[in-house]
């Protein structure tokens, strides 16, 4: 299951903006997870 906290569509840029909210300090693993989410989002939106 892919969970993205906020997903917006930027009208001017015509692209999706994904935001993953965290309450603790940044950890390098968060970057890997976000890259995974973005790749999955690309696959999902390419199908539609």
N, C-alpha and C positions, 0 to 999 in steps of 0.2 A: 504494500500500500504506500502510495506517495502522498505526503502531507506537506503542503505549502501553506503558510499562515495567511498570506495576502497575495492576491493575484489581480493585477490591474491591466487595463488596456490603455496604452498611451496613444491618444488620437493623432497628435501631431507627428509622432515618430512612426505610428502604425505598427506597434509591437507590444508584446506582453511584458510586464514587469513583475517578477516574482520576488516576494520578500519572506524570509524565514526568520521569525522572531526568536530571540534567545534571552534568558534572564541572567546568564553568567558570562564570564570573560570569554573572549574568542579562543577557540581551539582549532588547530590546523585541520582536524577531521571535519569541521563544519564546512570548509571550502570544498572538500571532496564530496560531501553529501549534497551541497548546492549544485555542483557540477552534474551530479547524477540526476537531480531533480530537473535541471534545465534540459539535459539530453532527453529525458522521458517526456517532458513537456513539448519539446520539438517533435518527437515521434507522434505524440497524441494529436497535436494541432496539424501536423502534415497530413494525417489521415482524413481529417474533417474538412 
